[in-house]
Amino acid sequence: MEFAAVSDVGLQRKNNEDNYFIYKNEKLFGAMVADGMGGHNAGEIASKMACEIIKQYIITKYNPSMDYMDIAELIRTAFVMANLQIHEASSKDENSGMGTTATLAFVYEEKLIIAHVGDSRCYRITEEKIEQLTRDHSYVGELVRMGKISEDDARRHPNKNVITRAIGTDKNLKVDINVLKYNYEEIFLCSDGLSNMLSDTQIKEFSMEDDLEKSLRDMVALANKKGGFDNITAVAFRNMKGEAGR
């Protein structure tokens, strides 16, 4: 498998509150993107905590005898554990109100397991099409689903940064879990700093480049060219040319 990741502070922010991780062993592989929120450096703390807690929980609890449903439940529990710890940390004055999105995609036993909270995104990309596999937990996302605004309108909406679900903002957390057949497509994860600036069509066009890391860097460069209003993170994985299934 080929993995690549690019994270950029953008042109308008002083620090990068996005974080990500990539993980792989002999049977399990994938990645996660987290986009933090909160005053001072609290967003950066929340997204870093989410990545560290979730990754460590998966590493510690993983057993190769598990089936894919066990892995899905393991990942869901990792999200819940991260939520409890971040929520507790947010009770401290300097971290008050902090939280983070978290979007994870792992492959196990030819199943794609997606766990999602917030408005970072996961896409599945083939030569024929691009498909968003996550549902934005955001104010504008709800408006789009109700048919009140278009995707293009959502990118320009004044409340586009208002999210309706995040890790750490509430003691109880609902995690979206989706298990799909994995057919060796490219899996692409990003924070809204990228998806708010590039259309799905543009993301797909860049993903067709032979050099995966270059494709991500080109996407980030275009997002910055369009204003770079937010931190920008993109992570992707796909089969390398010549591998079975591609």
Buried (B, 14 or more C-beta within 10 A) or exposed (E): BBBBBBBBBBBEBEEBBBBBBBBBEEEBBBBBBBBBBBEEBBBBBBBBBBBBBBBBBBEEBBEEEBEBEBBBEBBBBBBBBBBBBBBEBBEEEEBEBBBBBBBBBBBBEEBBBBBBBBBBBBBBBEEEEBEBBBBBBBBBBBBBEEEEBEEEEBBEBEEBBEBBBBBBBEEEBEBBBBBEEBEBBBBBBBBBBBBBBBEBEBBBBBBEBEEBBEBBBBBBBBBBEEEBBBBBBBBBBBBEEEEEEE
